Amino acid sequence: MGILEKIVASVKSEVNGREQHISLEEIRKMANQAPAPRLASYAIMQRPGALCIIGEIKRSTPLCESFRDNPQIGQIAADYEAGGAALISCVTEKQYFGGKLEDLRTVRKFSNLPILQTDFIISPYQILESRAYGADMLLLRTGLLTDEQLKNFIDRTESLGMSALVEVESRLEVLKAVEAGAKLISVNARSLKTQELDCAKVGEIFDIVPEEVVAIAAAGVHGPKEVFEYAKMGADAVMVGETLLRSDDIIRRLQELVAAGHHPSLLTDRKQRVKMHVLRTQHEFYRN
């Protein structure tokens, strides 16, 4: 069994356990009574400069046991806001990323920024949980859902007032996401199945993301250089986690990344940035 299959199996078991504890009717009631969601997509679309930064909170990954001892989720959220992040991504998967649903409420308590719940969503029950615990945006992974499920999950997410961010790993998955009604698409440079990193594929995929759809790059950021490169590829936003979480000064490090996304040489028009990237790539191909 591969790592992705293990994660999904673990998530399925966790969700079944939670549903036994809190019924579907109860979680729906909690979702309806939760504070109104913030406009997460607006925070990206109204950004200054070429792109904005989404700061990600997670305790570990399948490749790393822990980023820091006893991470203070609330303080990290406050630092992300102070450093200029547009959104906060909160990873809630328990077994492999060390998260929990209560982290969403903690982040909401310490920051006014919109919150993206990052998890492995395979059940409508989880969508209600996301709203109940205070998320404003929900990550849906194309590779985990059928075409019908993806469309249904996007509709359910938006019906609760949240934004749906659809993660893709290929050009084919972009077409699937757009057909399902995705308004925000994230390209993950790290494969869910193999955990291998390929930042170049972000640019290869961005060129078919429709102009009216928000494009977000995820994974592979070590510093301002990668943010700048993703911006040139056409990213509207970049999700950054490990680089910030390993920093001794999160606010200063985040400010450096934000500044890279505001570099004066970057065009603010994503369509033009994508066009220029395609031309550069073609030039490199024929030169070699």
N, C-alpha and C positions, 0 to 999 in steps of 0.2 A: 504494500500500500504506500503510495507516494505521500508527500507532506501535505498537499492540498486535500487529498482524500481523508487524511487523518484529522485535519483541522475541521473539515465539514462534518465528519462523524462525531467529533467532540462537540461541535456547536449544536448539532441535532439532539444529542443527548442532553445538553444543558437546557435547551429550549423546552424539550419535553418535560424536564424536571420543573422548570419555572411555571409551565402551563398547568402542571398538577397543583402547584402552590397558589397561583393566581389565575383564576379562570379567564377565558376569553372575554366574557361579559365584564368582569372586574377591570381588566386591563384597558378595555375600550372606554369604560367610565373614567379611568385615570387619565387617559389620553385627552378626553373631552374637557376635563377639568384642569389640565396643565396650563401654565402661563402661555399666552399667545406666542407663536413662533416669530422670530426675527427674520427679516428679509435677507437671507443668506446670499442668494444670487445677486441681489442689488449691491451688496458689499464688494463683490468682484467686478461687476459691470461698471460701477461708478468710481473705480480706482483711479488715482493719478498715475502718470507714467505709463510704461508699456505693460507692466504686470504687477501683481501683488503677491504677497507671501501668505500661505496658509501654514500656520505652525501646528505641528502634530505632537500630541501627547501619547506616549506609550511606555510601558515599563520594560518590555523585552521584545524580541522577535525570534522566529525559529532559528536564526543564525547567530543570535546573541542572547545569552542568558539574562543579562541585566545591563541597563545603561548607567544607572546610579543607585546607590543604596537608599531605600525608603524615599522615593521621589515624592516631593510635596506637590501634588497635582494642582492645588489652588494657587500656590506661589508661581508655578510654571505658567499657569493661565494668565495670571496678573502680569508676569514678565512679557508674555507674548503680546498682550495688549499695549504695554508700555513701549515695546520695541517696534511697534508699527505693523503687526500682523493684521490682515483683513478678516480672517476667520481662524477658528481653532478646530482642528481635527482631533477627536478623542477616540482612541482605539479601545473598544470595550470587550473584545474577545478574551476569554479568561485563560484557557489552557496554554496557548502558545505566545500570547502577547501580554499576559498579566493584567488585563483590564477587567472592568466591571461596570455594570449599568449605572451604579451610584456615582461613578466618576463624572457622568454628564451633569448631574446636579451640583457637584462640587465645582466644576468649571463654570457653570452658570452663576454660581454664588460669587465667584471671585473675578468674573470678567463680564463685560457688556457685549463682547463680540459674539456674532452668530457661531453656533456650534455644529460641526459636522460629525455625526456618529459614523465611525469606520468599523465595520464588522463584516461578518459573512452572513448576509441576509438570505435565508432560504425559506422563510415562512411569513405569512401575513401577520402572524402574532408578533413577530419582531418589529414590524413597522409600527404597530400600536405601542409597543414598549418604547420605541425610540421617541415618540411624541410624549408619552407619559412621563419619561425621565428628563425631558427638556431639550431634546435635539431640535435644531432648526433645519438641518439638511441631513440626508441619509445617503450612504454609499451603497449602490447596487452594482454587483459584479456580473457583467454579461456572461462570462464563462461559467457561471453557476446556475444560470436560469434559461429556460426555454424561451422562445420568442413570445409565446403567450404569457408566460409568467412575468417576463420583463415588462411588457406593456401593462399588465395588471398591477404590478408592484409600483410602477411609476405613477399610475393613476391613483392608487391608494395613498401613496406618499403625498402627492399634491392635494388630494382631497382633505388631508389633515392640515394643510397650510404650509407643509414643509417643501423644500426643494429636493429633487432627486439628482444626485450626481452619479452618472453611469460610467463605470470603469471598463476600459477596453484594452486589449493587448494586440489587436491586429486591425488591418483595414476592413476586413470582413465584419469584424465586431462593431466597427463604427457604423456600417450600413445597417446592421441589426439594431443598434442603439437608436439611430435616427428614425428608423421605421417604427420603433416602439414609442417614439415621442420624446426622446431625450433632449433637454434644453441645455444641459451641462454634461460634458464628456471629459473624463480623466484618462490619460494614457499612462499606464504604469510601466516604467522602464525595467522593472524587476518582474520576471515571470513568476506567477503564483505556483506553477507546477514544478519548476526547476530551481527557483530562487536565483537564477542567473540574471545579471544586469546587462542591459543593452540600451544605452542612452540614445544611440543613433536612430533607433526605431521610433522614437517619439516624433522626430521630424518627418519620418517616412509616413507616419499615420496622420499627423496634423494636416497635411495638404489636402485631405479629403473631408475634413471636418467642416461642415457648412459654416459660412460666415456668421450666421445668426446664432450659432451654438457656441457657448462658452467652452474654451479649451484649457484644460489644466494638466500640467506635467507632474508626475510623481516619481520619487526615488532617484538616487544617484547624485544628490547635491552634496558636495563637500565644502563649497564656499561660493563667493560671488561669481567666479568664473562659470560654473555650471548654470547658475541663475541667468547670467547674461546669454549663454548659449541657448538655453531653453527659450528665452525671450526672442532670440533671433529665429528660432524655429517656428514661432507663432503662439507661444503660450500666453494665455490671459492671466494665469496664476501658476504658482509652483508650490507644491506641498513639500515641506521640509520637517523632518523629525529628528533623526539620529544626530545630525550635525549640531543642532541646537541643544539637544538633551545632553550631549557630551561636553558642551562648552562650560567653562567656569564663569562666563559672563553672558548669559542668554540674551539680555537686552542689547548689549553692544554687538554681539554676533548677528542678531536678527536685524539690527539697523544696517549692518554692512550688506546683508542680502537684499533688504528693501531698497537700499541705494543703488544696487546693481540693476534692479528692475526699473529704476527711474533714470538710468544712464541717458544723457542727452543724445547719444548717437543712435538710440533705439527708436524706431518709428512706433507711434502709438497705434497706428492702423494695423491690426493683425493680418488682414488680407495681404497687405503690402509686405509685411515681414515674412509671411509664408512664401510669397512669390519670390522674394529675394533669396530665401533659403533654398528653394528648388533650383533656382538659377546657379547658385554657388555649388550645389551638389552635382548638378549636371556638368559644370565646368571642371570640377575635380575628377569626375568619372572619365571624361574624354581626355583630360590632360594626362591621366595615368594609363 
